[in-house]
């Protein structure tokens, strides 16, 4: 339990620090960027007023000192779950992220269910289909679905009249569902051609039962797809939410990036890191539940 908690917390902290470090690479001083994010930075022709605004931004947001000290102070606040305040409007970063988190979470969860469930069903059905034609059709369909950019899929659905969170989740699920289907198909085809499946058929098991047993047997190998699909759904939500005009975490992140709002970007990075690490823990638990031999690992 402590090892899993350390993994989640450590990933969140590392992504937070990396996001702040990248923000520090921007042009100008941190205080200057903060004033620019708030829209209060006067033009260069008014240097006296500009210096006053920058000094005020440094005082309000605690941006004095060098980059290392600023990152250190921000990371220390993270230990108390304080993500700082947005440079744009001085709201707590936690409140800013909370505004879009619920919508993004709903879309991502539905997309994960559709991708994992639909992909598993499609891959299993294709594995039981015999003949080159069926295999060729499956390969072509999954290749097209996996290669199609998510922004194209989203815009096509919008043009076709798709609206709302469910349509966004479907657009988000298509590409990872194809990837899941390919993995399930490959694992199950190998199992169905192996000695365990042959022995099960000899004992009178139906093909459906053999395939079901094969899926259970391959679950430890397929469990990491939980992390892959979840990370994709979280990252691609930026594009999908903009295409469907949904006020979620993805659109909020894009707006923060456009304004250079470093505290919000670092907070989103920490949250994303924690979510992906949590998904990896869930995948590990699923694999261990499916294969008792893995439970003895240190």
C-alpha positions as a LaTeX table, in Angstrom:
\begin{tabular}{lrrr}
\hline
Residue & $x$ (\AA) & $y$ (\AA) & $z$ (\AA) \\
\hline
Unk1 & 0.00 & 0.00 & 0.00 \\
Unk2 & 2.77 & 2.45 & 0.92 \\
Unk3 & 4.63 & 1.60 & $-2.28$ \\
Unk4 & 1.57 & 2.42 & $-4.38$ \\
Unk5 & 0.93 & 5.64 & $-2.48$ \\
Unk6 & 4.57 & 6.65 & $-2.94$ \\
Unk7 & 4.29 & 5.98 & $-6.67$ \\
Unk8 & 1.23 & 8.20 & $-7.00$ \\
Unk9 & 2.61 & 11.03 & $-4.87$ \\
Unk10 & 6.06 & 10.83 & $-6.45$ \\
Unk11 & 4.65 & 11.00 & $-9.97$ \\
Unk12 & 2.50 & 14.00 & $-9.06$ \\
Unk13 & 5.44 & 15.86 & $-7.55$ \\
Unk14 & 7.78 & 15.10 & $-10.46$ \\
Unk15 & 5.26 & 16.27 & $-13.07$ \\
Unk16 & 4.56 & 19.39 & $-11.00$ \\
Unk17 & 8.25 & 20.27 & $-10.81$ \\
Unk18 & 8.80 & 19.59 & $-14.52$ \\
Unk19 & 5.85 & 21.80 & $-15.45$ \\
Unk20 & 7.20 & 24.65 & $-13.32$ \\
Unk21 & 10.68 & 24.17 & $-14.77$ \\
Unk22 & 9.32 & 24.42 & $-18.31$ \\
Unk23 & 7.37 & 27.54 & $-17.35$ \\
Unk24 & 10.59 & 29.12 & $-16.05$ \\
Unk25 & 12.07 & 28.75 & $-19.54$ \\
Unk26 & 9.63 & 31.34 & $-20.90$ \\
Unk27 & 10.74 & 34.83 & $-22.00$ \\
Unk28 & 11.11 & 37.54 & $-19.40$ \\
Unk29 & 10.96 & 37.24 & $-15.64$ \\
Unk30 & 8.35 & 35.16 & $-13.81$ \\
Unk31 & 6.75 & 38.31 & $-12.44$ \\
Unk32 & 6.57 & 39.78 & $-15.93$ \\
Unk33 & 4.87 & 36.64 & $-17.24$ \\
Unk34 & 2.45 & 36.72 & $-14.31$ \\
Unk35 & 1.48 & 40.30 & $-15.09$ \\
Unk36 & 1.07 & 39.35 & $-18.73$ \\
Unk37 & $-1.18$ & 36.41 & $-17.83$ \\
Unk38 & $-3.37$ & 38.78 & $-15.82$ \\
Unk39 & $-3.56$ & 41.19 & $-18.75$ \\
Unk40 & $-2.24$ & 44.09 & $-16.66$ \\
Unk41 & 1.23 & 44.46 & $-18.23$ \\
Unk42 & 1.62 & 47.90 & $-19.85$ \\
Unk43 & 3.45 & 48.22 & $-23.20$ \\
Unk44 & 7.21 & 48.70 & $-23.25$ \\
Unk45 & 6.76 & 52.41 & $-24.00$ \\
Unk46 & 5.49 & 52.93 & $-20.46$ \\
Unk47 & 8.50 & 51.46 & $-18.66$ \\
Unk48 & 7.95 & 53.15 & $-15.31$ \\
Unk49 & 4.40 & 51.87 & $-15.02$ \\
Unk50 & 5.51 & 48.50 & $-16.38$ \\
Unk51 & 8.13 & 48.12 & $-13.64$ \\
Unk52 & 5.55 & 48.97 & $-10.98$ \\
Unk53 & 3.10 & 46.34 & $-12.29$ \\
Unk54 & 5.84 & 43.70 & $-12.46$ \\
Unk55 & 6.95 & 44.47 & $-8.90$ \\
Unk56 & 3.36 & 44.15 & $-7.68$ \\
Unk57 & 2.96 & 40.79 & $-9.46$ \\
Unk58 & 6.17 & 39.57 & $-7.82$ \\
Unk59 & 4.90 & 40.63 & $-4.40$ \\
Unk60 & 1.41 & 39.15 & $-4.78$ \\
Unk61 & 2.56 & 35.78 & $-6.15$ \\
Unk62 & 5.83 & 35.47 & $-4.24$ \\
Unk63 & 7.99 & 35.40 & $-7.36$ \\
Unk64 & 11.14 & 36.94 & $-5.94$ \\
Unk65 & 14.44 & 35.08 & $-6.05$ \\
Unk66 & 15.77 & 32.74 & $-8.71$ \\
Unk67 & 14.04 & 29.99 & $-10.64$ \\
Unk68 & 15.25 & 27.24 & $-8.31$ \\
Unk69 & 13.93 & 28.99 & $-5.20$ \\
Unk70 & 10.58 & 29.68 & $-6.87$ \\
Unk71 & 10.21 & 26.04 & $-7.88$ \\
Unk72 & 11.25 & 24.96 & $-4.39$ \\
Unk73 & 8.66 & 27.18 & $-2.71$ \\
Unk74 & 5.92 & 26.01 & $-5.07$ \\
Unk75 & 6.83 & 22.36 & $-4.42$ \\
Unk76 & 6.88 & 22.93 & $-0.65$ \\
Unk77 & 3.35 & 24.36 & $-0.82$ \\
Unk78 & 2.29 & 21.25 & $-2.71$ \\
Unk79 & 2.95 & 19.23 & 0.46 \\
Unk80 & 0.01 & 21.05 & 2.07 \\
Unk81 & $-2.16$ & 20.60 & $-1.07$ \\
Unk82 & $-1.70$ & 24.29 & $-1.87$ \\
Unk83 & $-1.26$ & 24.68 & $-5.64$ \\
Unk84 & $-0.92$ & 28.44 & $-5.43$ \\
Unk85 & $-3.06$ & 31.05 & $-7.16$ \\
Unk86 & $-3.76$ & 31.59 & $-10.81$ \\
Unk87 & $-1.72$ & 34.37 & $-12.38$ \\
Unk88 & $-4.75$ & 35.29 & $-14.44$ \\
Unk89 & $-7.31$ & 36.13 & $-11.75$ \\
Unk90 & $-5.61$ & 35.18 & $-8.44$ \\
Unk91 & $-8.11$ & 32.41 & $-7.76$ \\
Unk92 & $-6.82$ & 29.29 & $-5.96$ \\
Unk93 & $-5.57$ & 26.85 & $-8.58$ \\
Unk94 & $-7.56$ & 24.05 & $-6.94$ \\
Unk95 & $-10.79$ & 25.99 & $-7.53$ \\
Unk96 & $-9.82$ & 26.75 & $-11.14$ \\
Unk97 & $-9.11$ & 23.08 & $-11.86$ \\
Unk98 & $-12.27$ & 22.03 & $-10.05$ \\
Unk99 & $-14.38$ & 24.05 & $-12.49$ \\
Unk100 & $-13.54$ & 21.71 & $-15.37$ \\
Unk101 & $-12.50$ & 18.51 & $-13.66$ \\
Unk102 & $-15.96$ & 16.99 & $-13.26$ \\
Unk103 & $-16.85$ & 17.24 & $-16.94$ \\
Unk104 & $-13.49$ & 15.93 & $-18.10$ \\
Unk105 & $-13.65$ & 13.06 & $-15.61$ \\
Unk106 & $-17.08$ & 12.00 & $-16.87$ \\
Unk107 & $-15.98$ & 12.09 & $-20.50$ \\
Unk108 & $-12.72$ & 10.24 & $-19.80$ \\
Unk109 & $-14.39$ & 7.52 & $-17.70$ \\
Unk110 & $-17.08$ & 6.85 & $-20.33$ \\
Unk111 & $-14.43$ & 6.84 & $-23.06$ \\
Unk112 & $-12.34$ & 4.33 & $-21.09$ \\
Unk113 & $-15.32$ & 2.03 & $-20.59$ \\
Unk114 & $-16.20$ & 2.21 & $-24.29$ \\
Unk115 & $-12.60$ & 1.71 & $-25.42$ \\
Unk116 & $-11.77$ & $-1.17$ & $-23.08$ \\
Unk117 & $-15.13$ & $-2.92$ & $-23.35$ \\
Unk118 & $-15.75$ & $-2.32$ & $-27.04$ \\
Unk119 & $-12.16$ & $-3.08$ & $-27.98$ \\
Unk120 & $-12.15$ & $-6.32$ & $-26.00$ \\
Unk121 & $-15.40$ & $-7.49$ & $-27.58$ \\
Unk122 & $-14.25$ & $-6.59$ & $-31.10$ \\
Unk123 & $-10.85$ & $-8.23$ & $-30.63$ \\
Unk124 & $-12.37$ & $-11.40$ & $-29.19$ \\
Unk125 & $-14.94$ & $-11.64$ & $-31.97$ \\
Unk126 & $-12.25$ & $-11.18$ & $-34.62$ \\
Unk127 & $-10.04$ & $-13.82$ & $-32.99$ \\
Unk128 & $-12.83$ & $-16.37$ & $-33.35$ \\
Unk129 & $-13.37$ & $-15.46$ & $-37.02$ \\
Unk130 & $-11.62$ & $-17.84$ & $-39.34$ \\
Unk131 & $-10.34$ & $-17.01$ & $-42.80$ \\
Unk132 & $-8.15$ & $-14.37$ & $-44.38$ \\
Unk133 & $-11.05$ & $-12.13$ & $-45.40$ \\
Unk134 & $-12.28$ & $-11.66$ & $-41.84$ \\
Unk135 & $-8.75$ & $-11.05$ & $-40.59$ \\
Unk136 & $-8.10$ & $-8.58$ & $-43.39$ \\
Unk137 & $-11.28$ & $-6.62$ & $-42.72$ \\
Unk138 & $-10.49$ & $-6.49$ & $-39.00$ \\
Unk139 & $-6.92$ & $-5.32$ & $-39.66$ \\
Unk140 & $-8.05$ & $-2.62$ & $-42.08$ \\
Unk141 & $-10.77$ & $-1.31$ & $-39.78$ \\
Unk142 & $-8.54$ & $-1.15$ & $-36.71$ \\
Unk143 & $-5.72$ & 0.47 & $-38.68$ \\
Unk144 & $-8.02$ & 3.22 & $-39.96$ \\
Unk145 & $-9.57$ & 3.79 & $-36.52$ \\
Unk146 & $-6.20$ & 3.92 & $-34.78$ \\
Unk147 & $-4.58$ & 6.18 & $-37.38$ \\
Unk148 & $-7.42$ & 8.71 & $-37.71$ \\
Unk149 & $-6.51$ & 11.88 & $-35.76$ \\
Unk150 & $-8.90$ & 12.44 & $-32.88$ \\
Unk151 & $-9.55$ & 15.99 & $-34.04$ \\
Unk152 & $-10.87$ & 14.66 & $-37.36$ \\
Unk153 & $-13.13$ & 12.19 & $-35.62$ \\
Unk154 & $-14.45$ & 14.88 & $-33.29$ \\
Unk155 & $-15.08$ & 17.39 & $-36.08$ \\
Unk156 & $-16.78$ & 14.72 & $-38.21$ \\
Unk157 & $-19.13$ & 13.92 & $-35.33$ \\
Unk158 & $-19.85$ & 17.61 & $-34.76$ \\
Unk159 & $-20.64$ & 18.07 & $-38.47$ \\
Unk160 & $-22.93$ & 15.03 & $-38.26$ \\
Unk161 & $-24.86$ & 16.63 & $-35.42$ \\
Unk162 & $-23.09$ & 15.05 & $-32.47$ \\
Unk163 & $-23.35$ & 17.10 & $-29.30$ \\
Unk164 & $-22.73$ & 16.74 & $-25.60$ \\
Unk165 & $-20.53$ & 14.65 & $-23.35$ \\
Unk166 & $-21.53$ & 11.25 & $-24.74$ \\
Unk167 & $-20.62$ & 12.22 & $-28.29$ \\
Unk168 & $-17.30$ & 13.57 & $-27.05$ \\
Unk169 & $-16.63$ & 10.32 & $-25.18$ \\
Unk170 & $-17.38$ & 8.25 & $-28.29$ \\
Unk171 & $-14.98$ & 10.35 & $-30.39$ \\
Unk172 & $-12.37$ & 9.98 & $-27.68$ \\
Unk173 & $-12.83$ & 6.19 & $-27.45$ \\
Unk174 & $-12.48$ & 5.22 & $-31.13$ \\
Unk175 & $-8.68$ & 5.22 & $-31.46$ \\
Unk176 & $-7.87$ & 3.49 & $-28.13$ \\
Unk177 & $-10.65$ & 0.96 & $-28.76$ \\
Unk178 & $-8.88$ & $-0.03$ & $-31.98$ \\
Unk179 & $-5.59$ & $-0.42$ & $-30.10$ \\
Unk180 & $-7.27$ & $-2.56$ & $-27.43$ \\
Unk181 & $-8.94$ & $-4.69$ & $-30.11$ \\
Unk182 & $-5.58$ & $-5.36$ & $-31.80$ \\
Unk183 & $-3.95$ & $-6.39$ & $-28.51$ \\
Unk184 & $-6.85$ & $-8.62$ & $-27.46$ \\
Unk185 & $-6.97$ & $-10.19$ & $-30.92$ \\
Unk186 & $-3.25$ & $-10.97$ & $-30.93$ \\
Unk187 & $-3.26$ & $-12.43$ & $-27.42$ \\
Unk188 & $-6.39$ & $-14.50$ & $-27.98$ \\
Unk189 & $-5.33$ & $-15.86$ & $-31.38$ \\
Unk190 & $-2.12$ & $-17.13$ & $-29.80$ \\
Unk191 & $-4.05$ & $-18.71$ & $-26.93$ \\
Unk192 & $-6.66$ & $-20.39$ & $-29.16$ \\
Unk193 & $-3.88$ & $-22.00$ & $-31.19$ \\
Unk194 & $-2.08$ & $-23.26$ & $-28.09$ \\
Unk195 & $-2.21$ & $-26.52$ & $-26.16$ \\
Unk196 & $-4.46$ & $-25.28$ & $-23.35$ \\
Unk197 & $-7.23$ & $-24.38$ & $-25.80$ \\
Unk198 & $-6.77$ & $-27.70$ & $-27.59$ \\
Unk199 & $-7.11$ & $-29.60$ & $-24.31$ \\
Unk200 & $-10.23$ & $-27.62$ & $-23.38$ \\
Unk201 & $-11.86$ & $-28.47$ & $-26.71$ \\
Unk202 & $-10.98$ & $-32.14$ & $-26.20$ \\
Unk203 & $-12.90$ & $-32.04$ & $-22.92$ \\
Unk204 & $-15.97$ & $-30.76$ & $-24.77$ \\
Unk205 & $-15.76$ & $-27.03$ & $-24.00$ \\
Unk206 & $-17.48$ & $-24.76$ & $-26.51$ \\
Unk207 & $-15.50$ & $-22.19$ & $-28.50$ \\
Unk208 & $-17.15$ & $-19.39$ & $-26.56$ \\
Unk209 & $-16.08$ & $-20.92$ & $-23.25$ \\
Unk210 & $-12.55$ & $-21.51$ & $-24.54$ \\
Unk211 & $-12.35$ & $-17.88$ & $-25.69$ \\
Unk212 & $-13.63$ & $-16.68$ & $-22.32$ \\
Unk213 & $-11.01$ & $-18.72$ & $-20.53$ \\
Unk214 & $-8.40$ & $-17.31$ & $-22.92$ \\
Unk215 & $-9.35$ & $-13.75$ & $-22.06$ \\
Unk216 & $-9.03$ & $-14.49$ & $-18.37$ \\
Unk217 & $-5.66$ & $-16.13$ & $-18.90$ \\
Unk218 & $-4.37$ & $-13.17$ & $-20.90$ \\
Unk219 & $-5.71$ & $-10.54$ & $-18.48$ \\
Unk220 & $-2.33$ & $-9.93$ & $-16.77$ \\
Unk221 & $-0.80$ & $-9.10$ & $-20.15$ \\
Unk222 & $-3.75$ & $-6.90$ & $-21.11$ \\
Unk223 & $-4.07$ & $-5.05$ & $-17.79$ \\
Unk224 & $-1.52$ & $-2.33$ & $-18.73$ \\
Unk225 & $-4.00$ & $-1.18$ & $-21.38$ \\
Unk226 & $-5.94$ & 0.42 & $-18.52$ \\
Unk227 & $-3.09$ & 2.88 & $-18.02$ \\
Unk228 & $-2.55$ & 3.44 & $-21.74$ \\
Unk229 & $-6.20$ & 4.10 & $-22.51$ \\
Unk230 & $-6.66$ & 6.32 & $-19.46$ \\
Unk231 & $-3.61$ & 8.43 & $-20.28$ \\
Unk232 & $-4.81$ & 8.82 & $-23.87$ \\
Unk233 & $-8.32$ & 9.80 & $-22.81$ \\
Unk234 & $-6.96$ & 12.39 & $-20.41$ \\
Unk235 & $-4.52$ & 13.89 & $-22.90$ \\
Unk236 & $-6.78$ & 13.89 & $-25.95$ \\
Unk237 & $-9.62$ & 15.51 & $-24.00$ \\
Unk238 & $-7.96$ & 18.86 & $-24.80$ \\
Unk239 & $-8.77$ & 18.46 & $-28.50$ \\
Unk240 & $-12.18$ & 16.85 & $-28.05$ \\
Unk241 & $-13.46$ & 19.44 & $-25.58$ \\
Unk242 & $-12.51$ & 22.27 & $-27.90$ \\
Unk243 & $-14.18$ & 20.56 & $-30.86$ \\
Unk244 & $-17.42$ & 20.04 & $-28.91$ \\
Unk245 & $-17.18$ & 23.43 & $-27.13$ \\
Unk246 & $-17.23$ & 21.80 & $-23.69$ \\
Unk247 & $-15.87$ & 23.74 & $-20.69$ \\
Unk248 & $-13.72$ & 20.97 & $-19.27$ \\
Unk249 & $-10.20$ & 20.60 & $-18.00$ \\
Unk250 & $-8.80$ & 20.31 & $-21.52$ \\
Unk251 & $-10.07$ & 23.69 & $-22.62$ \\
Unk252 & $-8.97$ & 25.20 & $-19.32$ \\
Unk253 & $-5.45$ & 23.85 & $-19.89$ \\
Unk254 & $-5.29$ & 25.30 & $-23.39$ \\
Unk255 & $-6.44$ & 28.69 & $-22.12$ \\
Unk256 & $-3.84$ & 28.59 & $-19.33$ \\
Unk257 & $-1.13$ & 27.64 & $-21.82$ \\
Unk258 & $-2.12$ & 30.50 & $-24.11$ \\
Unk259 & $-1.87$ & 32.99 & $-21.25$ \\
Unk260 & 1.24 & 31.43 & $-19.71$ \\
Unk261 & $-0.54$ & 30.77 & $-16.41$ \\
Unk262 & 2.19 & 28.63 & $-14.87$ \\
Unk263 & 0.47 & 27.75 & $-11.55$ \\
Unk264 & $-2.58$ & 26.36 & $-13.34$ \\
Unk265 & $-0.45$ & 24.40 & $-15.81$ \\
Unk266 & 1.65 & 22.95 & $-12.98$ \\
Unk267 & $-1.48$ & 22.02 & $-11.04$ \\
Unk268 & $-3.00$ & 20.27 & $-14.05$ \\
Unk269 & 0.29 & 18.44 & $-14.63$ \\
Unk270 & 0.37 & 17.23 & $-11.02$ \\
Unk271 & $-3.22$ & 16.05 & $-11.26$ \\
Unk272 & $-2.59$ & 14.27 & $-14.56$ \\
Unk273 & 0.50 & 12.58 & $-13.14$ \\
Unk274 & $-1.43$ & 11.39 & $-10.08$ \\
Unk275 & $-4.27$ & 10.04 & $-12.24$ \\
Unk276 & $-1.95$ & 8.12 & $-14.58$ \\
Unk277 & $-0.03$ & 6.69 & $-11.61$ \\
Unk278 & $-3.32$ & 5.65 & $-10.00$ \\
Unk279 & $-4.35$ & 3.90 & $-13.21$ \\
Unk280 & $-1.04$ & 2.03 & $-13.25$ \\
Unk281 & $-1.72$ & 0.85 & $-9.68$ \\
Unk282 & $-5.20$ & $-0.31$ & $-10.71$ \\
Unk283 & $-3.70$ & $-2.17$ & $-13.68$ \\
Unk284 & $-1.24$ & $-3.87$ & $-11.37$ \\
Unk285 & $-4.02$ & $-4.89$ & $-8.99$ \\
Unk286 & $-6.08$ & $-6.30$ & $-11.86$ \\
Unk287 & $-3.10$ & $-8.30$ & $-13.10$ \\
Unk288 & $-2.41$ & $-9.71$ & $-9.63$ \\
Unk289 & $-6.07$ & $-10.58$ & $-9.13$ \\
Unk290 & $-6.06$ & $-12.49$ & $-12.42$ \\
Unk291 & $-2.77$ & $-14.28$ & $-11.79$ \\
Unk292 & $-2.07$ & $-15.31$ & $-8.16$ \\
Unk293 & 1.57 & $-15.98$ & $-9.07$ \\
Unk294 & 2.14 & $-12.22$ & $-9.27$ \\
Unk295 & 1.06 & $-11.63$ & $-5.69$ \\
Unk296 & 4.33 & $-12.90$ & $-4.32$ \\
Unk297 & 6.35 & $-10.17$ & $-5.98$ \\
Unk298 & 8.16 & $-7.78$ & $-3.64$ \\
\hline
\end{tabular}
